[in-house]
Amino acid sequence: MSKKARPRIYNRAGQRVPVQDKTWYALQASGDAAERVIEVFVYGEIGGWGITANQFVQDLRAMDDGASPVIAAFNSIGGDLFDGLAMHNALSRLGERCTGRIDALAASAASVAVCGAHRVVIASNAMLMIHNPWTYAAGDAEDFRKVADVLDQTMEAIIAAYKAKAPDIDEVELRRLVANETWLTASEAVALGLADEVGDGVKVKACLGQGAVLQRYQHVPAELLAQLDEPAETESDLEPDDPPLTPTVVDSAKLALMITQRCAEAGISNLVDSLLSSTKLENEEVVQAELARATAVNDLCVAARLPEFSAEFVAAGLDVAAVRARLFDKIVTSGKGFEIDNSLPLDDDPAPKVQAKQIDQPSIWSARQAAQAGKSRSATGARR
C-alpha cells in the first residue's frame, strides 16, 4: 500500500505554490489486482459544506470491486449528523473487509461515521470525540417542542451507531460520556470498544485547515487548540527537491485579461471589478486563488438565493466560512424553521438556517393594482 503524499502545486513557471486551503477529500486504489487496497481520505467537514454522504457513497461505489480491502481514513471535526450516519451505514455494508482509521481526529458526526467500519484503528496520538446532537432553531413554543423531540430521536440514532460498534458497552456510561462532550484518547477509545487497535502516531495538522472550528466545542484538549497557532508552511519548510520560489515579473494587463476571460467562462462577469480590487493584480498565483474563491463564494450565494451579495463578499475578501456565516444571518430574517446539525456553536455563530421565503400575495396584488391604474391613466391621457 502506497503512502499518501503531501500535495504539491506548481505554477506554469515550475514554481512551488503554497497550499492555502488544506481541507481535502480523496479516494485512491493502490497495488496490483491481487493486492488492491482502496483508501478513502475523509479529511474535512462532513455534510453540505464539505464532504457529503452522497459524494462519499458514489465515489466509493465507483471504485469498489466488491473484494478489495477498504480503508476509510478520518481527520474530521464532524458536521451533519445524517450524512455521518449514511457514511456509517455505507462502511458497515462492506463487512469485514472495511477498516476505519483515525489519523488525527474523528469528532462528532465523524465519530459516528468511522464506527461503521468492521475494525477501527486509531493512531496513538489521535482522538475520538462524542457529544449530544445540536441544532439551530427558531419559532414559537410549539416549534421548539418539535425540535426537542427530533433531537431526542437523533440521540437514539447516535447511541445505536456506537452500540453497533461496541455492543458490550455500558449504555448508561455511554450516554453520560455523550452528554458531557467527551474527548477520548486512543487507549480510552479502545477500552470502550469504539476502536479495536492503537496504531502508530502520525503528525497531521489539526483538521487540515479547519482547526478554528474546534473552538465551537466546549472541552477541546489544549494540545489541539495549540495547533491553531502554529505558523503556516514557509519556503524553508519545502522539501529538498522543491524548486526555489523566485520573484517573477508581473504583467498587470495579462492578469486583468485573465480575470475577465475566466469570469466570462464561469458566468461570473459581475465579479470582475471585485476581483481586480481584491487581487490588486499582484501575481498569477494570487489571481488563480482569488478566482477559485470568487467561484466558491458565488456558488454559495446562488445556492442561498442571494446572488446579489456575491460581488460585495468577493470585494471584501471574505473566505467561504465567513460567507456562510453572513448568508445564515441574512436568511434568518426571511422565515422560520430548523435544521439538525451535530456541531456545537461558536460564540459568534450566525442565527439559524430557515425555510425559503413565503409568497407575499398581498404585495403582489397591490403591485398589480398599481400597474393597472398606471395603464388606465396613460390611456386616458392619450385620448385627451
N, C-alpha and C positions, 0 to 999 in steps of 0.2 A: 504494500500500500504506500503510495507516494505521500510525501509531506506537503501540506498546503503552503504554497509560497506566499510571502508578503507581497501584496500587489504593487506593481510599479507602473507608472505612467510617464511617457516621454512625449515631447512635442516634435514637430517636424524637423527641427534642427538637432534632434538627438539629445536634448537636454532633459534631465530628470525633473518632473513636476511634482512637488509635494502634494500628497492626497489630503484634501481638506475634510471631506465627508467620509468617515470611516465606518459608516453603517453599511453593511453589505450582506447579501444573501447569495449562496451559490450551491450548485449541485454538480458533482463530478463522479466519474467512474474511473477506476484505475486497475491495472493488472491485466493479464491475459484472460481469455474467455473462461478458462478453468478456475482462475483465481480472482475473478472480478469482484470488486468491492465498490458499493455505491455509498458516497458520502454526501450528506446534506448539511450545509452550514447555516444554521439559523442564528445569525449574528445581527440582532436588531430588534426593534419593536414588533410585536405581534398584533395584527389587525389592519384596519383600513389605512392607517398612517404608515404602515411598514410592510411586513410580510403577512399576506392574507392566507387563510387556510385554503382558499381556492387555488391560489398560486402554488402553494406548497404541495397540495394533493395532485394537481395536474402535472407539475414538473416531476414529481416522484413517479407517478403512473407512467409518464412518457419514457422514463429511463429504467424502470424496474422490469426485470426479465422473469420475475417470479421465483428465482432460485438464488440469486446472489445475496450475500450478506449486505445489510443496510446499516449504516452508522449515521445517526442524527446528532450532530454536534450543536450544543446550545451555548450562547453567551447573550442573554437577553434580559431586559428589565421587565418583560411581560407585556401586557396590553389588554386586548379584548379577550374576555373570558371564553366566549363562544367559539372564537377562532382557535383558542388554545385547546378547548375540548375536541374540536374537529381534528386538530393535529394529533391529539392523544389517541383518538379512535383510529386514525389512519395508520399510526405506528403500531397500535395494538393488533390490527388486522394482518400485519406482516408476520406475526408469531415469533418463533424462537430465533429467526434469522435477523431480528432487529435489535440493535444496541443503541441506547441513548447515552450520549457523552456530554457531561457538563464541563466545558473547558474553563469557565470562569464564574459565570453566574446564571442560574435559572431561577428567576424571581417571578412571583405572581402567576400569570397565565402560562409563562414558560415552564414553571414547575409542574403545572397540570399536564402540559404537552409532553414533557420528557418522561413522565411516569407512565406513558402509554407504551414505552419500549419494554420488551421482554426482560432485558438486562440493562441496568444503568450503571455506568462507570463515572465517578466524579473525581476530578483532579484534586490532589491533596490540598491545594490552596484555593479551591473553588468553594462556592456556597450555593445553597438552595434556600429560597425564601417562600414562606407560605403565609397567607393572610386572608381576612374576610373580603368578600366582594364589595366593591364600592361604586357609586354612581352619582351623576348629577341628577337633579330633579327640580321641577317647577310645577306649580299648580296649587289647587286648593287642598283641603284636608283629605278629601276622598282620593285625590291623585296620589298623595303621599302614602296613604294606606295601601294602595295598589303597588306602589314602588316597594314598600317594605315587604309585601307578600312575595314579590318577584325576587327580591334579594334573599329571602329565606329559601326559596326554591333553588336559586343558583348556588347557595351554600351547600345544599344537599348534593348537587352535581359535583361540586369540588370535593366533598368528603368521599363520594363514591369513586372518583378518579384516583384519589390517594389510596383508598382501601383496595382498589383493584390491583394496585402495585404491591401493597403491604397488607394482605388480608388478616394477618395476625396482630396488627397494630391495635393498641387500646383506643377505642373510639372516643372515650371521654377525654383522654390525654390529647388525642389528635385535635379535637375541637378546641381545647384550651390553647394549644400551640397556634392554631389558625387564628383564633380570636386575638391573640397577643402579638400578631405580626412577628413570627419567629424566623430568625436567620440561622440556618443550620450549617455547621461546618461539615466537611466531608465525612469525618468519623461519626458525627451525630446523625447525618442522613442515613448512613449505613446501619447504625444501631436501630433506627426507627423502621428500617426496611424500605425507605423511599429510594435508596440506592443499594447496589449489590456489591460494589467494589470501589476501593480508593485507588486511583491511578496516579501517574506521575504528575507533579505540578508543572504548569506552564505559565509563562508571563503573557497575559493578554490585557491590553488596555481596557479599562472599565467600559463595558458595553459599546466599545468601538464608536466613540463619538457621542454616545447618548448618556454619558455619565451624569450630566447635570440633572437628568430626570430622576436619578436616585434620590435627589433631595425631596421628592414628593413623599417618600416613605418616612416613617416615624422613628425607626430604630436601626438605621443603616450603620453597619460597623465603621468605626473611624478610619480603618485602613482603606476601605473602599472610597470613602469621601476624599481621602488624602490624594487619591489618584486623579481627582478632578483638577488639582492644582499643578500637576506635572506639566512641564513645558512641552510644546509641540516639537515634532522632529525638525532638527535643523540640518544644515548642509553637512556638519560634522558627523551626523548620525548616518549618513548614506553609506551603503556598502562599498567595499574597495573597488568593485568593478563598475560602480556607477560613474557615468560621465560627469565632469565638473560642471557646476552651474556658472556659466559665464554670461556677462551682460550682452545684450543684443541691441541693435539699432531699431527704434520704434518708428514704424511708418503709420502715422495717425490716420492719413487718408485711407490707407488699406484697411485699417481696423474699423473705421467708420463704415466703409463699404461692406465689410464682413458682417457687421451688426445689422445693417439694412437688409442685406440679402438673406441672412439666416432668419431674421424676424419675418420676412415675407414668406419664406418657405414654411415656417412653423405657424403662420397665420396669426402672428402677434405684432404686426407692424405698428400697432398703437403703443408699443413699449419701446420703440426706437429712441425717442428723446430721453426716456427714463434710463435706458442703458448707457447712452452717451454720457449722461450725468454720473451714473454710479460707477462706471468703469474708468472714467477720465482718460480713456484710450491709453491706459498705462502700458499694457503689452498684450500679446496674443493669449497668454495663459489666463490673465485676468478676464479678458473678453470671453473666452470659452467658458470659464467658470460662471460668469455673470449670465451668459446666455442660458446655461443649464438651470441656474437659479430662477431666472425670469420665466422659463417654461414651466418649472415646477410651481412657482407662485401663481402663474396664470391658470394652470390646471386646477389648483385648489380653489381659486376664486370662481372659476366656471362651475366646478362641482358644487360650490356653496350657493350658486346662482347670484353671485355678487361680482361679476366680471368688471364692473366699473371701478373697483378698488385696486385692480392689478397694477396699473401704472403707478399709483401712489405708493404701493408697497414695494415695488421694484426700485423706484427712485429713492426711497428711504433706506434701501439696503437691508431690508428685513429678511431673515432666513425663514426656512419653511416652518420651523416651530413657532416663531413669532407670528407668522401669518395665520397659522391655525388658531392661535390664541385670539387674535383680533377678529377673525371670522366668527369664532364662537361668540365673542362679545356682541358682534353686530346681529347675528342670527337670533340671539336670545330674546330680542325685543319684538320678534315677529309672531310669537305664539307661545305654546307651552307643550311640554312632552318630556320624555326621559329616555335615556339610553344606558344600558348596563355597560360598565367599564370596570375591569378588575385592577384599576390603578388608584392610588391614593392621591389627594390633591396637593399641588404646590400652594404656597401662601398666596401667590398672585395668579392662580389659575383663573381662566375666564369662566363666565357663567355657563350654564348647561346648554347642550345642544337642544334644539326644539324642532317641532314639526314644521312643515312648509307653511307659508302664509296662506290663509284662507281667502277666498274670493270676496272682495268688498262690493257686494251687489248694490247697496245704496249709492256708493260713489260712482259706480259705472252708470247707473240710471241717471244720476244728476249730470254727469258729463254728457251723456247722450241728449238729455233735455236741453242743455245749454247749447250744444252744437246745432240742434234742430231749430232753436229760437234764433240763432245767428243766421241760419239759412233763410228763415222766414223774413227777417229784417232786410237781408240783402235782396230778396226777391221783391219786396215792397218798394225799396228804393229804386230798383231797376224800372218798375212800372211807372214811377213818377217821372 
